Amino acid sequence: MTHTLIIRGFDDQVHEQLGEMSNQRRISVNSIVKDAVDMWLKKQLQSDVPRKHHLVIYSDDESMMLFR
């Protein structure tokens, strides 16, 4: 079963570069992102150092600006 993944933090330039590369190589952006995630997961399984990530979700732009 597939799931929709929303990736935050891509600026317009990165998104444009990713789109251009996917068109040149005739593969989907989804394939590029899936490959990157698979490689990251494989690396984490081989790593002995545990990593902790924090997910912060903001309800709107105003609350995000107050974070500073």
LUMLODO-705591 format. One record per residue (C-alpha): residue number from 1; residue in one letter; x, y, z. Coordinates in pm, 1 decimal. Each point is the difference from the previous one (the first is absolute). Layout:
N
<node><num>NUM</num><residu>a</residu><u>X</u><v>Y</v><w>Z</w></node>
...
This chain:
68
<node><num>1</num><residu>m</residu><u>0.0</u><v>0.0</v><w>0.0</w></node>
<node><num>2</num><residu>t</residu><u>136.5</u><v>342.5</v><w>-88.7</w></node>
<node><num>3</num><residu>h</residu><u>-21.0</u><v>311.5</v><w>214.3</w></node>
<node><num>4</num><residu>t</residu><u>20.9</u><v>368.7</v><w>-75.8</w></node>
<node><num>5</num><residu>l</residu><u>309.6</u><v>165.5</v><w>143.3</w></node>
<node><num>6</num><residu>i</residu><u>18.5</u><v>376.6</v><w>36.3</w></node>
<node><num>7</num><residu>i</residu><u>354.5</u><v>132.3</v><w>2.0</w></node>
<node><num>8</num><residu>r</residu><u>47.1</u><v>340.3</v><w>157.0</w></node>
<node><num>9</num><residu>g</residu><u>304.9</u><v>217.7</v><w>-38.8</w></node>
<node><num>10</num><residu>f</residu><u>57.7</u><v>-30.1</v><w>-374.8</w></node>
<node><num>11</num><residu>d</residu><u>44.8</u><v>347.1</v><w>-142.3</w></node>
<node><num>12</num><residu>d</residu><u>-97.5</u><v>81.5</v><w>-357.8</w></node>
<node><num>13</num><residu>q</residu><u>356.1</u><v>-38.7</v><w>-128.5</w></node>
<node><num>14</num><residu>v</residu><u>43.8</u><v>-351.6</v><w>141.9</w></node>
<node><num>15</num><residu>h</residu><u>-343.2</u><v>-102.7</v><w>-124.5</w></node>
<node><num>16</num><residu>e</residu><u>79.6</u><v>131.3</v><w>-348.4</w></node>
<node><num>17</num><residu>q</residu><u>336.0</u><v>-179.3</v><w>-10.6</w></node>
<node><num>18</num><residu>l</residu><u>-160.7</u><v>-324.3</v><w>110.6</w></node>
<node><num>19</num><residu>g</residu><u>-266.1</u><v>33.2</v><w>-270.0</w></node>
<node><num>20</num><residu>e</residu><u>259.5</u><v>71.4</v><w>-269.9</w></node>
<node><num>21</num><residu>m</residu><u>215.2</u><v>-296.4</v><w>100.6</w></node>
<node><num>22</num><residu>s</residu><u>-296.2</u><v>-235.0</v><w>9.3</w></node>
<node><num>23</num><residu>n</residu><u>-102.6</u><v>112.9</v><w>-350.0</w></node>
<node><num>24</num><residu>q</residu><u>353.7</u><v>-39.1</v><w>-137.3</w></node>
<node><num>25</num><residu>r</residu><u>34.4</u><v>-350.7</v><w>140.7</w></node>
<node><num>26</num><residu>r</residu><u>-359.5</u><v>-89.8</v><w>-86.6</w></node>
<node><num>27</num><residu>i</residu><u>-84.2</u><v>-112.4</v><w>351.5</w></node>
<node><num>28</num><residu>s</residu><u>-259.4</u><v>133.9</v><w>239.7</w></node>
<node><num>29</num><residu>v</residu><u>75.8</u><v>230.5</v><w>289.9</w></node>
<node><num>30</num><residu>n</residu><u>-167.3</u><v>-265.1</v><w>214.1</w></node>
<node><num>31</num><residu>s</residu><u>269.9</u><v>-250.6</v><w>-102.8</w></node>
<node><num>32</num><residu>i</residu><u>278.4</u><v>241.4</v><w>95.2</w></node>
<node><num>33</num><residu>v</residu><u>-151.2</u><v>71.9</v><w>341.5</w></node>
<node><num>34</num><residu>k</residu><u>-76.0</u><v>-368.8</v><w>64.2</w></node>
<node><num>35</num><residu>d</residu><u>359.2</u><v>-91.9</v><w>-84.9</w></node>
<node><num>36</num><residu>a</residu><u>132.3</u><v>268.8</v><w>237.5</w></node>
<node><num>37</num><residu>v</residu><u>-223.4</u><v>-123.1</v><w>282.6</w></node>
<node><num>38</num><residu>d</residu><u>96.7</u><v>-362.8</v><w>-63.4</w></node>
<node><num>39</num><residu>m</residu><u>370.6</u><v>90.6</v><w>11.4</w></node>
<node><num>40</num><residu>w</residu><u>-51.0</u><v>196.5</v><w>323.7</w></node>
<node><num>41</num><residu>l</residu><u>-186.1</u><v>-290.0</v><w>161.2</w></node>
<node><num>42</num><residu>k</residu><u>271.2</u><v>-245.0</v><w>-104.5</w></node>
<node><num>43</num><residu>k</residu><u>267.1</u><v>229.8</v><w>145.1</w></node>
<node><num>44</num><residu>q</residu><u>-191.3</u><v>30.2</v><w>329.1</w></node>
<node><num>45</num><residu>l</residu><u>-28.6</u><v>-377.6</v><w>29.8</w></node>
<node><num>46</num><residu>q</residu><u>377.4</u><v>-28.6</v><w>-37.3</w></node>
<node><num>47</num><residu>s</residu><u>70.2</u><v>278.6</v><w>247.9</w></node>
<node><num>48</num><residu>d</residu><u>59.2</u><v>-74.5</v><w>366.8</w></node>
<node><num>49</num><residu>v</residu><u>-53.3</u><v>362.1</v><w>100.6</w></node>
<node><num>50</num><residu>p</residu><u>-363.2</u><v>66.4</v><w>88.6</w></node>
<node><num>51</num><residu>r</residu><u>-138.7</u><v>325.7</v><w>-132.4</w></node>
<node><num>52</num><residu>k</residu><u>-281.9</u><v>200.8</v><w>138.1</w></node>
<node><num>53</num><residu>h</residu><u>-201.5</u><v>231.5</v><w>-221.2</w></node>
<node><num>54</num><residu>h</residu><u>-256.8</u><v>251.4</v><w>113.1</w></node>
<node><num>55</num><residu>l</residu><u>-310.4</u><v>66.8</v><w>-206.6</w></node>
<node><num>56</num><residu>v</residu><u>-150.5</u><v>342.3</v><w>52.5</w></node>
<node><num>57</num><residu>i</residu><u>-336.5</u><v>73.4</v><w>-158.4</w></node>
<node><num>58</num><residu>y</residu><u>-138.5</u><v>351.9</v><w>-25.0</w></node>
<node><num>59</num><residu>s</residu><u>-365.2</u><v>78.3</v><w>-52.1</w></node>
<node><num>60</num><residu>d</residu><u>60.4</u><v>315.9</v><w>-202.2</w></node>
<node><num>61</num><residu>d</residu><u>264.2</u><v>248.9</v><w>-115.3</w></node>
<node><num>62</num><residu>e</residu><u>-53.5</u><v>224.0</v><w>301.7</w></node>
<node><num>63</num><residu>s</residu><u>86.7</u><v>-271.8</v><w>251.7</w></node>
<node><num>64</num><residu>m</residu><u>307.0</u><v>-89.8</v><w>-204.9</w></node>
<node><num>65</num><residu>m</residu><u>119.3</u><v>361.2</v><w>8.6</w></node>
<node><num>66</num><residu>l</residu><u>-39.9</u><v>4.0</v><w>380.5</w></node>
<node><num>67</num><residu>f</residu><u>245.0</u><v>-291.9</v><w>23.5</w></node>
<node><num>68</num><residu>r</residu><u>298.3</u><v>223.2</v><w>-74.9</w></node>
